[in-house]
């Protein structure tokens, strides 16, 4: 088969739009670490007044703000900002002491989505960040509600 016989590899409209922004490019697109610090400030302002989430956080929110801003900045292309201070993120291990049930995870997602909306990022950045929130939220859950824990076990268990 020569080049003239090859099928056209251009995506068709039915294939959906090809994203022009890669996740590792978000850091530069939004303006670097200050943008993630602003995002985290907006999120933590909500946490500070939230009846469900606030009790899960330490009295002093500042260290957590810094860690989350560095984590997001690193995740979205800012280099080893978090890793230099804290090592590997080990998110499950770091969140294990906190009883995060589906309601708490959902509230986290709602507050984070609202904080993302506050930032005025362009739509492409919003979609990438919200996609991350949607994927990350279920991984936060480390405690099932009583009604799920009480389900009958399989015979032999």
VOGU-586987 format. One record per residue (C-alpha): z, y, x; residue number from 1. Coordinates in pm, whole numbers. Last residue first. Layout:
BEGIN
+--------+--------+--------+-----+
!     zz !     yy !     xx ! num !
+--------+--------+--------+-----+
!      Z !      Y !      X ! NUM !
...
+--------+--------+--------+-----+
//
This chain:
BEGIN
+--------+--------+--------+-----+
!     zz !     yy !     xx ! num !
+--------+--------+--------+-----+
!   5421 !  -1641 !  -1690 ! 157 !
!   5335 !  -1985 !  -1829 ! 156 !
!   5220 !  -1863 !  -2168 ! 155 !
!   5083 !  -1508 !  -2137 ! 154 !
!   5339 !  -1233 !  -2179 ! 153 !
!   5410 !  -1054 !  -2504 ! 152 !
!   5377 !   -676 !  -2484 ! 151 !
!   5707 !   -502 !  -2407 ! 150 !
!   5575 !   -306 !  -2108 ! 149 !
!   5308 !   -155 !  -2331 ! 148 !
!   5556 !    -38 !  -2595 ! 147 !
!   5792 !     87 !  -2324 ! 146 !
!   5529 !    324 !  -2182 ! 145 !
!   5379 !    227 !  -1847 ! 144 !
!   5497 !    374 !  -1520 ! 143 !
!   5292 !    435 !  -1208 ! 142 !
!   5016 !    652 !  -1350 ! 141 !
!   4867 !    888 !  -1090 ! 140 !
!   4555 !    672 !  -1049 ! 139 !
!   4456 !    743 !  -1409 ! 138 !
!   4434 !   1119 !  -1335 ! 137 !
!   4231 !   1100 !  -1015 ! 136 !
!   3891 !   1020 !  -1170 ! 135 !
!   3913 !   1288 !  -1441 ! 134 !
!   4055 !   1542 !  -1197 ! 133 !
!   3772 !   1469 !   -952 ! 132 !
!   3516 !   1518 !  -1227 ! 131 !
!   3685 !   1848 !  -1314 ! 130 !
!   3644 !   1962 !   -955 ! 129 !
!   3277 !   1861 !   -939 ! 128 !
!   3201 !   2015 !  -1278 ! 127 !
!   3378 !   2339 !  -1195 ! 126 !
!   3188 !   2365 !   -866 ! 125 !
!   2854 !   2329 !  -1046 ! 124 !
!   2959 !   2571 !  -1318 ! 123 !
!   3040 !   2853 !  -1075 ! 122 !
!   3404 !   2914 !   -996 ! 121 !
!   3581 !   3172 !  -1212 ! 120 !
!   3924 !   3057 !  -1100 ! 119 !
!   4101 !   3037 !  -1434 ! 118 !
!   3900 !   2733 !  -1546 ! 117 !
!   4028 !   2535 !  -1247 ! 116 !
!   4384 !   2624 !  -1351 ! 115 !
!   4313 !   2505 !  -1706 ! 114 !
!   4174 !   2176 !  -1572 ! 113 !
!   4482 !   2136 !  -1351 ! 112 !
!   4716 !   2194 !  -1643 ! 111 !
!   4529 !   1947 !  -1864 ! 110 !
!   4504 !   1687 !  -1588 ! 109 !
!   4875 !   1708 !  -1509 ! 108 !
!   4948 !   1680 !  -1883 ! 107 !
!   4736 !   1365 !  -1896 ! 106 !
!   4924 !   1215 !  -1604 ! 105 !
!   5257 !   1300 !  -1768 ! 104 !
!   5151 !   1139 !  -2098 ! 103 !
!   5015 !    831 !  -1919 ! 102 !
!   5347 !    772 !  -1738 ! 101 !
!   5442 !    919 !  -1403 ! 100 !
!   5796 !    828 !  -1302 !  99 !
!   5821 !   1006 !   -964 !  98 !
!   5934 !    813 !   -656 !  97 !
!   5586 !    654 !   -622 !  96 !
!   5402 !    986 !   -580 !  95 !
!   5394 !    986 !   -200 !  94 !
!   5309 !    615 !   -187 !  93 !
!   5024 !    647 !   -435 !  92 !
!   4887 !    955 !   -260 !  91 !
!   4877 !    809 !     89 !  90 !
!   4737 !   1144 !    215 !  89 !
!   4687 !   1026 !    575 !  88 !
!   4874 !   1249 !    819 !  87 !
!   5092 !   1531 !    694 !  86 !
!   5023 !   1840 !    903 !  85 !
!   4696 !   1759 !   1081 !  84 !
!   4585 !   1545 !    788 !  83 !
!   4607 !   1829 !    538 !  82 !
!   4373 !   2063 !    723 !  81 !
!   4143 !   1794 !    862 !  80 !
!   3820 !   1968 !    771 !  79 !
!   3761 !   2207 !    483 !  78 !
!   3509 !   1990 !    297 !  77 !
!   3639 !   1940 !    -55 !  76 !
!   3903 !   1679 !     26 !  75 !
!   4042 !   1891 !    310 !  74 !
!   4078 !   2203 !     94 !  73 !
!   4224 !   1995 !   -188 !  72 !
!   4485 !   1841 !     42 !  71 !
!   4568 !   2175 !    204 !  70 !
!   4619 !   2340 !   -135 !  69 !
!   4829 !   2045 !   -253 !  68 !
!   5048 !   2052 !     57 !  67 !
!   5103 !   2427 !     38 !  66 !
!   5196 !   2418 !   -327 !  65 !
!   5431 !   2127 !   -270 !  64 !
!   5620 !   2320 !     -3 !  63 !
!   5650 !   2624 !   -236 !  62 !
!   5781 !   2449 !   -548 !  61 !
!   6149 !   2474 !   -458 !  60 !
!   6350 !   2307 !   -737 !  59 !
!   6171 !   1979 !   -679 !  58 !
!   5907 !   1861 !   -928 !  57 !
!   5946 !   1588 !  -1190 !  56 !
!   6159 !   1811 !  -1416 !  55 !
!   5869 !   2062 !  -1437 !  54 !
!   5619 !   1809 !  -1570 !  53 !
!   5725 !   1753 !  -1930 !  52 !
!   5880 !   2087 !  -2022 !  51 !
!   5605 !   2290 !  -1853 !  50 !
!   5711 !   2638 !  -1741 !  49 !
!   5692 !   2592 !  -1363 !  48 !
!   5401 !   2349 !  -1402 !  47 !
!   5186 !   2628 !  -1546 !  46 !
!   5252 !   2863 !  -1255 !  45 !
!   5196 !   2557 !  -1033 !  44 !
!   4837 !   2521 !  -1152 !  43 !
!   4752 !   2890 !  -1105 !  42 !
!   4909 !   2893 !   -760 !  41 !
!   4715 !   2574 !   -675 !  40 !
!   4384 !   2735 !   -769 !  39 !
!   4471 !   3048 !   -573 !  38 !
!   4558 !   2840 !   -264 !  37 !
!   4234 !   2650 !   -310 !  36 !
!   4038 !   2975 !   -311 !  35 !
!   4230 !   3105 !     -8 !  34 !
!   4139 !   2784 !    184 !  33 !
!   3766 !   2842 !    185 !  32 !
!   3553 !   3083 !    -15 !  31 !
!   3441 !   2876 !   -313 !  30 !
!   3107 !   2764 !   -167 !  29 !
!   3257 !   2693 !    177 !  28 !
!   3513 !   2443 !     47 !  27 !
!   3269 !   2302 !   -210 !  26 !
!   3019 !   2181 !     51 !  25 !
!   3191 !   1845 !    111 !  24 !
!   3145 !   1762 !   -259 !  23 !
!   2764 !   1802 !   -236 !  22 !
!   2602 !   2086 !   -425 !  21 !
!   2239 !   2069 !   -534 !  20 !
!   2299 !   1804 !   -794 !  19 !
!   1979 !   1631 !   -902 !  18 !
!   1934 !   1696 !  -1269 !  17 !
!   1904 !   1404 !  -1505 !  16 !
!   1688 !   1094 !  -1466 !  15 !
!   1525 !   1174 !  -1801 !  14 !
!   1379 !   1489 !  -1649 !  13 !
!   1192 !   1270 !  -1403 !  12 !
!   1308 !   1226 !  -1049 !  11 !
!   1029 !   1265 !   -792 !  10 !
!    950 !    924 !   -645 !   9 !
!    583 !    929 !   -751 !   8 !
!    458 !    575 !   -721 !   7 !
!    298 !    481 !   -391 !   6 !
!    -80 !    421 !   -393 !   5 !
!   -174 !    746 !   -212 !   4 !
!     71 !    669 !     70 !   3 !
!    -95 !    337 !    142 !   2 !
!      0 !      0 !      0 !   1 !
+--------+--------+--------+-----+
//
